[in-house]
C-alpha cells in the first residue's frame, strides 16, 4: 500500500522494509530477511545522513540475520561494527543527555519506590519498573541487585500471568542470564 501511495524514495518505505525483515527474521526466513533489510539499508542510505542512527539499526539487524544464518559469521561482525561506529557518531548529537546513568538510575529507582508504595503488589506497572531496574543493575554488573529485582518481577508475574506467557518467559531468561554471569 505504501509503495503505491508514496514516492519510491520516501523514508516510510524503508521502515516498512525493516518491519518485513523483522517478521522474516522471527520466522527464521533468513534469506528473505536479508532481502528486506538490504532494501531498507539502500533506501535509508539515499534519504538519511550516513551517520544517522536508523542506518546503524539496520546494520545491527543485518548482523542479527548473519549471526543466526551463519554461526560465527564475519559478516555479522562487520555489520555489528558498522552499527557501533554509526551509534558512536550519531547518538551524542541526537540525544544530548545520553550517558547520564547516575541521573537515569536514580529516577528509575525513585519511580519504582513510588509505584511500590502506591500500587497493589501485583500491578503490571510495578513489574515493568522492577524489570527496568533489573536490566540496569545487570548492565552495571551489580548482579545480586539485578537478581533481586528480576525475582520481584517474576513473583508479580506469577500472580497475574500464565507461566507460559511471553513476559514471564522473558523474565526467566533474564534471571538465567544473571545467574550465569554470577557463576562465572
SEFI-287251 format. One record per residue: residue number from 1; residue in one letter; x, y, z of N, C-alpha, C in turn. Coordinates in steps of 0.001 Angstrom, whole numbers, plus 500000, padded with zeros to 6 digits. Atoms other than C-alpha are relative to their C-alpha. Layout:
# SEFI-287251
   num   residu      n.u      n.v      n.w     ca.u     ca.v     ca.w      c.u      c.v      c.w
   NUM        A        X        Y        Z        X        Y        Z        X        Y        Z
...
***
This chain:
# SEFI-287251
   num   residu      n.u      n.v      n.w     ca.u     ca.v     ca.w      c.u      c.v      c.w
     1        X   500820   498813   500000   500000   500000   500000   500870   501259   500000
     2        X   499127   498834   499941   502736   502455   500940   500730   500195   498681
     3        X   499263   499930   501253   504554   501599   497716   499174   500700   498917
     4        X   500866   499377   500991   501528   502712   495674   499712   501460   500327
     5        X   500406   498661   499574   500849   505871   497705   501158   500965   500201
     6        X   498856   499147   499683   504329   507176   498410   501011   499974   498866
     7        X   498928   500032   500996   507209   508184   496164   500991   498883   500334
     8        X   499128   501165   499817   509749   505399   495681   501168   500252   500949
     9        X   498895   499707   499091   512326   507204   497829   499525   500511   501362
    10        X   500541   499508   498725   510054   508002   500790   500555   499170   501161
    11        X   499408   500719   498865   511663   507110   504169   499059   498990   500663
    12        X   500945   500950   499401   508475   505355   505334   500085   498625   499343
    13        X   499832   501301   500654   509127   502642   502758   501140   499228   500650
    14        X   498883   500660   499317   512440   501912   504469   499528   499386   501308
    15        X   500546   500519   498741   510570   501492   507761   499195   498731   499728
    16        X   500791   501188   500344   508176   499053   506096   500899   498828   499628
    17        X   499061   501066   500352   511059   497081   504590   500648   499420   501257
    18        X   499403   500458   498740   512660   496917   508030   499026   499097   500757
    19        X   500993   500796   499274   509439   495630   509600   499756   498648   499339
    20        X   500158   501277   500703   509030   492980   506915   501227   499119   500266
    21        X   498782   500739   499666   512655   491978   507521   499935   499412   501398
    22        X   500160   500494   498626   511927   491671   511247   499085   498783   500043
    23        X   500946   501118   500023   508967   489408   510514   500664   498745   499430
    24        X   499313   501157   500591   511055   487156   508266   501062   499442   500947
    25        X   498998   500464   499036   513826   487012   510876   499332   499191   501105
    26        X   500723   500715   498937   511306   485965   513526   499542   498622   499535
    27        X   500435   501280   500568   510149   483178   511193   501178   499133   499545
    28        X   498776   500693   500428   513769   482089   510562   500125   499912   498484
    29        X   499866   499900   501457   513438   483047   506878   501143   500983   499722
    30        X   498848   499109   499999   516951   484461   506789   500261   500655   498649
    31        X   499743   499411   501314   517331   484958   503038   499005   501112   499692
    32        X   501016   498972   500218   514053   486875   502848   500257   501203   500896
    33        X   499690   498900   499081   515017   488928   505907   501134   500847   499431
    34        X   498876   499265   500585   518306   489852   504203   499549   500886   498849
    35        X   500495   499219   501140   516477   490998   501077   499347   501289   500487
    36        X   500727   498819   499531   514222   493358   503018   500892   500947   500793
    37        X   499074   499118   499285   516962   494645   505316   500919   500735   499024
    38        X   499150   499338   500991   519135   495373   502274   499219   501099   499272
    39        X   500835   498941   500590   516232   497300   500695   499898   501179   500962
    40        X   500060   498968   498964   515862   499196   503968   501302   500794   500009
    41        X   498696   499337   499958   519595   499962   504028   500214   500876   498772
    42        X   499816   499255   501239   519685   501045   500391   499187   501290   500013
    43        X   500867   498828   499970   516749   503404   500827   500444   500984   501085
    44        X   499576   499127   498900   517977   504750   504173   501268   500758   499640
    45        X   498752   499340   500391   521413   505490   502748   499760   501109   498983
    46        X   500324   498960   500981   519771   507526   499981   499275   501181   500630
    47        X   500869   498954   499457   517460   509519   502251   500457   500575   501338
    48        X   499556   499550   498677   519337   509919   505561   501496   500299   499986
    49        X   498548   499798   499890   522755   511232   506609   500694   498671   500292
    50        X   499298   501286   499881   525380   508474   506576   500217   499557   501440
    51        X   499801   500376   498599   525738   508593   510367   498695   500041   500800
    52        X   501298   499992   499306   522016   508527   511178   499802   498679   500748
    53        X   500190   501192   499158   521077   506099   513966   499149   498933   499318
    54        X   500841   500988   500694   518443   504430   511741   500841   499086   499111
    55        X   499107   500826   500819   521216   503231   509433   500770   499041   500909
    56        X   499356   500875   499020   523001   501858   512491   499092   498859   500410
    57        X   500971   501036   499626   519850   499981   513468   499901   498952   498898
    58        X   500084   500944   501116   519650   498444   510004   501240   499107   499953
    59        X   498783   500827   499962   523284   497304   510216   499927   498993   501146
    60        X   500170   500926   498870   522519   495797   513624   499064   498853   499598
    61        X   500945   501032   500441   519529   493951   512122   500652   499036   499014
    62        X   499285   500870   500939   521694   492650   509280   500964   499088   500754
    63        X   499113   500818   499178   524200   491454   511863   499256   498860   500667
    64        X   500802   501049   499369   521438   489548   513630   499682   498881   499016
    65        X   500329   501019   501002   520446   487788   510421   501223   499148   499688
    66        X   498789   500761   500323   524012   486825   509532   500436   499122   501167
    67        X   499638   500810   498833   524652   485631   513095   499107   498770   500092
    68        X   500931   501128   499923   521527   483448   513020   500210   499030   498839
    69        X   499866   500816   501210   522160   482221   509485   501319   499232   499979
    70        X   498664   500590   500074   525884   481515   509752   500698   500250   501329
    71        X   499398   499834   498672   527100   480984   513291   501458   500442   499864
    72        X   498633   499498   500038   530271   482993   513822   500353   500725   498715
    73        X   499778   499367   501292   529873   484846   510549   500802   501292   500119
    74        X   499249   498742   500045   532389   487555   509734   499104   501134   499513
    75        X   500935   498969   500453   529522   489396   508014   499184   500552   501165
    76        X   500718   499528   498811   527631   489561   511311   500882   500988   500747
    77        X   499064   499134   499281   530688   491043   512986   500186   501326   499269
    78        X   499823   498788   500810   531156   493517   510130   498821   500951   500199
    79        X   501182   499138   499864   527577   494803   510376   499836   500514   501427
    80        X   500053   499529   498610   527662   494959   514180   500996   501139   500212
    81        X   498991   498950   499848   530868   497010   513982   499552   501281   499305
    82        X   500502   498820   500702   529310   499340   511409   498921   500689   500834
    83        X   501051   499433   499152   526316   499806   513712   500615   500771   501163
    84        X   499348   499329   498865   528565   500650   516662   500655   501299   499555
    85        X   499343   498789   500502   530568   503131   514583   498987   501116   499763
    86        X   501041   498999   500263   527383   504902   513497   499409   500504   501311
    87        X   500558   499578   498705   525938   504918   517023   500948   500959   500712
    88        X   499028   499156   499305   529140   506411   518408   500039   501408   499406
    89        X   500004   498684   500644   528949   509241   515867   498681   500730   500212
    90        X   501301   499330   500064   525231   509916   515954   499303   500194   501333
    91        X   500825   499924   498796   523843   509256   519400   500278   501209   500881
    92        X   499818   498814   499158   525537   512008   521404   499388   501257   499382
    93        X   500568   498835   500667   524422   514556   518819   498473   499975   500045
    94        X   501454   500109   500049   520861   513237   518607   499376   499935   501386
    95        X   500525   500135   498633   520483   512613   522346   501028   500568   500973
    96        X   498962   499364   499188   522489   515126   524376   500062   499522   501439
    97        X   499994   500448   498607   521518   513544   527702   500516   498574   500160
    98        X   499542   501382   499924   522884   510119   526842   501252   499912   500873
    99        X   498831   500210   499171   525409   508741   529279   499855   500493   501423
   100        X   500207   499531   498628   523955   510312   532405   499305   498912   500807
   101        X   500547   501188   499351   523426   506929   534009   499583   500257   501436
   102        X   500299   499778   498587   523517   508183   537562   498624   500637   500164
   103        X   501302   499333   499918   520563   510520   536993   498875   499054   499604
   104        X   501044   500907   500483   518571   507987   535000   499744   498893   501011
   105        X   500129   501087   499038   519251   505261   537518   499284   500479   501263
   106        X   500634   499440   498803   518277   507471   540450   498500   500182   499767
   107        X   501418   499790   500300   514989   508403   538750   499253   498674   499875
   108        X   500645   501312   500144   514238   504778   537876   499751   499369   501365
   109        X   500182   500541   498646   514771   503724   541487   498901   500737   500750
   110        X   501046   499211   499340   512617   506579   542784   498627   499621   499460
   111        X   501277   500382   500610   509868   505666   540321   499537   498653   500530
   112        X   500381   501316   499488   509956   502054   541468   499470   500104   501423
   113        X   500431   499890   498601   509675   503017   545141   498649   500707   500120
   114        X   501316   499346   500007   506754   505349   544384   498931   499001   499578
   115        X   500967   501003   500461   504988   502595   542440   499795   498920   501055
   116        X   500074   501019   498959   505781   500116   545201   499092   500465   501146
   117        X   500791   499457   498894   504149   502418   547756   498549   500277   499609
   118        X   501342   499567   500406   501101   503324   545662   499178   498959   499258
   119        X   500738   500988   500787   500179   500305   543554   499906   498676   500750
   120        X   500152   501318   499382   498951   496878   544523   501222   499139   499686
   121        X   498824   500854   500114   501531   494136   544898   500128   499337   498633
   122        X   499929   500704   501286   500598   492511   541595   499740   500901   498789
   123        X   500252   499070   501103   500257   495629   539436   501106   499883   498947
   124        X   499049   500190   501111   501918   495336   535999   501030   501122   499899
   125        X   499044   498889   500076   503494   498797   536147   501132   499816   501003
   126        X   498980   500287   498988   505310   497736   539262   501003   498974   499455
   127        X   499138   501021   500606   506647   494684   537442   500886   500618   498917
   128        X   499239   499360   501078   507718   496799   534463   501139   500845   500574
   129        X   498987   499163   499368   509571   499238   536707   501118   499147   500608
   130        X   499001   500899   499411   511326   496398   538557   500840   499345   498900
   131        X   499280   500613   501121   512260   494809   535204   501078   500952   499480
   132        X   499034   498999   500470   513935   498025   534077   501180   500079   500961
   133        X   498920   499945   499010   515903   498187   537323   500877   498750   499945
   134        X   499216   501239   500109   516954   494545   536976   500968   500090   498824
   135        X   499144   499871   501183   518294   495267   533483   501129   501010   500238
   136        X   498981   498986   499731   520114   498403   534652   501061   499449   500948
   137        X   499037   500595   499066   521696   496600   537608   500876   498969   499287
   138        X   499216   500995   500751   522762   493805   535244   501063   500703   499160
   139        X   499050   499245   500823   524380   496336   532898   501138   500568   500840
   140        X   499003   499415   499104   526200   497846   535873   500779   498920   500754
   141        X   499333   501149   499369   527424   494349   536887   499719   499886   501494
   142        X   500445   500176   498618   525549   494536   540182   498977   498864   499985
   143        X   500842   501154   500293   524203   491048   539703   499109   499566   501157
   144        X   500876   500345   498872   522855   490465   543225   498753   500873   499998
   145        X   501150   499088   500062   520648   493565   542939   499155   499692   498761
   146        X   500728   500338   501226   519726   492619   539363   499113   498787   500240
   147        X   500760   501219   499714   518636   489181   540536   498853   500285   500966
   148        X   501046   499625   499040   516687   490692   543437   498796   500618   499278
   149        X   501093   499349   500717   514650   492908   541093   499358   499070   498975
   150        X   500562   500955   500962   514245   490204   538446   499069   499019   500706
   151        X   500879   500894   499231   512805   487904   541108   498720   500702   500439
   152        X   501217   499237   499682   510388   490669   542164   499051   499986   498804
   153        X   500807   500020   501230   509203   490855   538567   499331   498637   499850
   154        X   500505   501366   500166   508815   487086   538376   498866   499711   500986
   155        X   501039   500244   498991   506813   486945   541620   498713   500754   499691
   156        X   501193   499240   500399   504455   489681   540410   499326   499309   498820
   157        X   500555   500628   501198   504023   487968   537053   499313   498680   500317
   158        X   500623   501282   499638   503247   484606   538667   498600   500189   500565
   159        X   501321   499719   499429   500276   486228   540396   498991   500439   498947
   160        X   500912   499409   500985   498855   487737   537216   500033   499355   498619
   161        X   499848   500562   501345   500074   485768   534194   500204   498493   500057
   162        X   499738   501423   500161   500241   482197   532987   501507   499789   499906
   163        X   498564   500302   500008   503674   480595   533414   500572   499977   498581
   164        X   499542   500054   501391   503871   480238   529595   499907   501342   499286
   165        X   500125   498680   500616   503166   483929   528946   501383   500502   499584
   166        X   498704   499562   500533   505904   485569   526862   500738   500932   500960
   167        X   499336   499110   499042   506585   488206   529541   500663   499196   501126
   168        X   499430   500855   498952   507148   485501   532166   501245   499301   499453
   169        X   498855   500670   500617   509455   483652   529781   501179   500957   499836
   170        X   498961   498979   500142   511372   486867   529110   500685   500256   501350
   171        X   499442   499789   498660   511820   487390   532849   500856   498813   500421
   172        X   499210   501191   499667   513006   483800   533303   501334   500004   499255
   173        X   498754   499892   500764   515568   484357   530541   500945   501004   500652
   174        X   499180   499001   499316   516777   487472   532352   500615   499408   501268
   175        X   499506   500619   498763   517074   485572   535637   501120   499008   499690
   176        X   498970   500978   500377   519013   482766   533938   501288   500692   499565
   177        X   498798   499305   500482   521362   485219   532234   500766   500641   501155
   178        X   499331   499414   498826   522078   486970   535548   500697   498907   500795
   179        X   499399   501105   499241   522698   483642   537290   501244   499456   499307
   180        X   498825   500461   500746   525087   482582   534538   501171   500947   500240
   181        X   498942   499007   499775   527053   485815   534917   500540   499891   501423
   182        X   499571   500108   498595   527125   485412   538703   500906   498796   500219
   183        X   499251   501241   499799   528549   481898   538374   501293   499923   499196
   184        X   498765   500000   500807   531364   482853   536028   501175   500358   500878
***
